[in-house]
Amino acid sequence: MHNRNEKMRCTAVILAGGQSRRMGRDKRFLTLEGESFIERMLRLASGFAREVIISLATEEQTSQISAVGNFKVVLDENPGEGPAYALISAARHASYEYLAVMPVDSPLLEPEVYRLLMREVKGYDAAVPVVNRMPEPLHAVYSRQGLLARASEAEPGSMHALLSLLNVNFVEEEKLRIADPEMLSFLNINTPEDYKKLRERVETCK
C-alpha cells in the first residue's frame, strides 16, 4: 500500500490563467471555508506533489498571487489560446517526468485521484479520466516527454486535438470512484450559480 502522506515524484500544474468570463469575477479568489480557490489548490497540490507550478496568462496575475505560497509560476507562451498551450508551457519548466494537471476551479479535488492516475499513466503519454462518458483532460496526468515530443510535431490547438496526438489511457469512472466515490474532483465552478451550490453543499456537510 502507498503512504497517503508521501509526496509523489511529479509536478502538479494548477491551470489558473483563465479569464473567468462566465463567473463575472476572478475565480482564483473565490473563497471556500476561509480559503481562496488558489490557496486551496496550492495546499492540495503541495500535499501530494514534490513540485507545484501555477500556470498563468499575465504578469499582472503573478503579482496578485505572489503572497500565496511556495510554487513556481509559468506564464503561458500563447495567452488566450487555451489550456493545451498553457500545459505545454508548464511542461517545459517542470522538474519531473509526470505532470498532474488540475484546474483552479475544482476546489473539491481529491488527491487520491492523482495517485490512481499516476499508476495508470505508466506506459502511456497520459492517463485521462472519463466522467459521464466524456474525457476530462484538465484533471489528468501527462508524461512531460510525451507532451513535448508531440507538441514539437504539431500545433496542439485544443485539448481534444492534443489528446489525439498522444497515446492515452482513458480511465473509466468505476475505477475513479474507488479514489473519489462522489466524483467531486470533477466539479467545476464556472458560474455564480455553480458557486452558490458549492457553498450550500459544503455548509450542509458540516
Sequence and secondary structure as in RCSB ss.txt:
>XXXX:A:sequence
MHNRNEKMRCTAVILAGGQSRRMGRDKRFLTLEGESFIERMLRLASGFAREVIISLATEEQTSQISAVGNFKVVL
DENPGEGPAYALISAARHASYEYLAVMPVDSPLLEPEVYRLLMREVKGYDAAVPVVNRMPEPLHAVYSRQGLLAR
ASEAEPGSMHALLSLLNVNFVEEEKLRIADPEMLSFLNINTPEDYKKLRERVETCK
>XXXX:A:secstr
   TTS EEEEEEEE     TTTSS GGG EETTEEHHHHHHHHHHHHEEEEEEEES HHHHHHHTTS S EEEE
 SSTTS HHHHHHHHHHH SSSEEEEEETT TT  HHHHHHHHHHTTTSSEEEEEETTEE GGG EEEHHHHHHH
HHHS   SHHHHHHHS EEEE HHHHHHH TT GGG    SHHHHHHHHHHHHHH 
